[in-house]
């Protein structure tokens, strides 16, 4: 049976993905929703933590089916960092598809505005400093796995985003920042950043990509 690993956004826990996890289970997937110390370490250190604590060699060797990943916001970045760093250890035939929701691959202009302030530094920690457009400005590695990106276009109630994010956004991440070269598919939905994963239409799109490698188009 295929399993889906779920990774939440910065400052949150696995509980934020409970609704999506339930839908995936109803579709017959096993799930592993991980609460990781998002405010304590850098993304590189979090990828190491993920490998050492949860997704080690035994995890992959004991898997009956394929392992898929679904990440929200920084959870998508952590997925990317983990899969890139530990590629030699991951059996290619066991790695399934990946879906990322509202993931700032090229950083967030909101982080640009706030990352030097004391409250931001305290709450978001080392990884929060990596979410700026300058820090994430380097070109992301071309994925060796099938990945689909879901971006939101509804910025309310994040009024500050009107003034700092160019183009369409979900209030925290621009649509353009969710794109990387080599992605298999990309779709936008009228969703806000914080709750994009709770929308039934987004949940259907996640399942569609995991099953078929593409999103649903009307």
C-alpha positions in Angstrom: 0.0 0.0 0.0 1.3 3.5 -0.9 2.1 5.9 1.9 2.0 9.7 2.0 4.4 11.7 4.1 2.8 15.0 5.1 5.0 18.0 6.2 3.4 21.2 7.7 4.5 24.8 7.3 6.8 26.8 9.6 5.5 27.4 13.1 2.8 24.8 12.8 2.3 21.1 13.6 1.0 18.0 11.9 -2.5 18.9 13.3 -2.7 21.6 10.6 -2.9 18.8 8.0 -5.5 16.7 9.8 -8.3 17.3 7.3 -6.1 16.5 4.3 -4.7 13.4 6.0 -8.2 12.1 6.7 -9.1 12.5 3.0 -6.0 10.7 1.9 -6.8 7.9 4.3 -10.3 7.6 2.9 -8.7 7.2 -0.5 -6.8 4.2 0.7 -3.4 5.7 1.4 -1.4 5.1 4.6 -0.2 8.4 6.0 2.7 9.7 8.1 2.1 13.3 9.2 5.3 14.5 10.9 5.6 17.3 13.4 9.2 18.6 13.0 11.0 21.4 14.9 10.5 24.0 12.3 11.4 27.0 14.4 14.6 25.5 15.9 16.9 24.7 12.9 17.8 25.7 9.4 16.3 23.9 6.4 19.6 21.9 6.0 19.5 20.8 9.6 15.8 20.0 9.4 16.5 17.7 6.4 19.1 16.0 8.5 16.7 15.7 11.5 14.0 14.2 9.2 16.4 11.6 7.9 17.9 10.7 11.3 14.7 10.6 13.3 12.0 9.4 10.8 12.9 8.8 7.2 16.0 6.7 7.6 17.1 3.7 5.5 14.8 1.3 7.4 11.8 3.5 6.6 12.5 3.1 2.9 13.5 -0.5 3.0 10.4 -1.6 4.9 8.0 0.3 2.7 5.5 -2.1 0.9 4.5 0.4 -1.8 5.6 3.8 -3.0 6.3 6.8 -0.7 4.7 10.1 -1.8 5.2 13.5 -0.2 2.8 16.4 0.4 4.1 19.6 1.9 2.5 22.9 2.8 4.5 26.1 2.6 7.9 25.4 4.1 7.0 21.8 4.3 7.5 21.7 0.6 10.9 23.3 0.9 11.9 20.7 3.5 10.7 17.9 1.2 12.9 19.4 -1.6 15.9 19.7 0.7 15.5 16.2 2.0 15.0 14.5 -1.3 17.9 16.3 -2.9 20.4 15.8 0.0 19.6 12.1 0.5 18.9 11.1 -3.1 21.6 8.3 -3.0 19.8 6.7 -0.1 16.3 6.7 -1.5 15.3 3.7 -3.7 14.1 5.3 -6.9 11.4 2.6 -7.4 9.9 3.4 -4.1 9.8 7.2 -4.4 6.3 8.3 -5.6 5.0 11.7 -6.5 5.2 15.0 -4.6 2.7 17.8 -4.1 3.6 21.2 -2.7 1.0 23.8 -1.6 2.0 27.5 -1.3 5.7 26.7 -1.2 8.0 29.7 -1.6 10.8 28.2 -3.8 12.1 31.7 -4.6 11.3 33.2 -1.2 8.6 35.6 0.0 8.5 39.4 -0.2 6.7 39.3 3.2 9.7 37.7 4.7 11.8 40.4 3.1 9.8 43.0 5.0 9.8 41.4 8.4 12.9 39.1 8.7 15.1 41.6 10.5 12.5 42.4 13.3 12.8 40.8 16.7 9.3 39.2 16.7 9.9 37.5 13.4 13.3 36.2 14.4 11.9 34.9 17.7 8.9 33.2 16.2 10.3 31.8 12.9 13.9 31.0 14.0 16.8 30.1 11.7 14.7 28.7 8.9 12.6 31.9 8.8 15.7 33.8 7.8 16.0 31.5 4.8 12.6 32.4 3.4 13.6 35.8 2.0 13.9 36.2 -1.8 17.6 36.9 -1.4 18.2 33.7 0.6 16.1 31.6 -1.7 17.2 33.4 -4.8 19.5 30.6 -6.0 18.0 28.4 -8.7 16.3 25.3 -7.2 17.7 22.0 -8.5 15.6 20.4 -11.2 13.5 17.7 -9.5 14.3 14.1 -10.3 10.8 13.2 -9.1 7.3 14.1 -10.4 6.2 17.2 -8.5 3.0 19.3 -8.8 2.6 22.8 -7.4 -0.6 24.3 -6.1 -0.6 28.1 -5.6 -3.2 30.3 -4.0 -4.5 33.6 -5.4 -6.6 34.9 -2.5 -4.6 37.2 -0.2 -7.2 38.2 2.3 -6.7 38.8 5.3 -3.0 39.6 4.7 -3.4 43.2 3.8 0.3 43.9 3.9 0.8 41.6 0.9 -1.0 44.1 -1.3 2.0 46.4 -1.0 4.9 44.1 -1.1 4.1 41.1 -3.3 4.0 41.7 -7.1 1.4 39.9 -9.0 -1.0 37.2 -7.8 -0.4 35.7 -4.4 -2.0 33.8 -1.5 -1.1 36.7 0.9 2.3 35.2 1.8 3.7 33.7 -1.4 3.5 34.9 -4.9 2.2 32.5 -7.6 5.6 32.9 -9.4 7.5 31.9 -6.4 5.7 28.5 -6.3 7.2 27.5 -9.7 10.4 25.7 -10.5 11.9 24.5 -13.7 11.1 20.8 -14.3 7.9 20.7 -12.3 5.4 18.3 -13.8 2.3 20.4 -13.3 1.1 23.7 -11.7 -2.3 25.0 -10.8 -3.8 28.0 -9.1 -6.8 28.0 -6.7 -8.6 30.9 -5.0 -7.2 30.1 -1.6 -5.3 31.9 1.1 -1.9 30.7 2.3 -2.7 29.5 5.8 -5.7 27.4 5.0 -5.1 26.2 1.4 -4.8 22.6 2.4 -8.3 22.6 4.1 -10.2 23.3 0.8 -12.0 20.3 -0.7 -11.0 21.4 -4.2 -7.3 21.4 -3.2 -7.6 18.0 -1.5 -9.1 16.6 -4.7 -6.2 18.1 -6.7 -3.7 16.5 -4.3 -5.2 13.1 -4.8 -5.5 13.6 -8.6 -1.8 14.3 -8.8 -0.7 11.5 -6.6 -2.8 9.1 -8.7 -2.2 10.4 -12.2 0.7 12.8 -12.1 -1.5 15.8 -13.2 -4.1 18.1 -11.8 -7.7 18.2 -12.8 -8.6 20.7 -15.5 -12.2 21.6 -16.3 
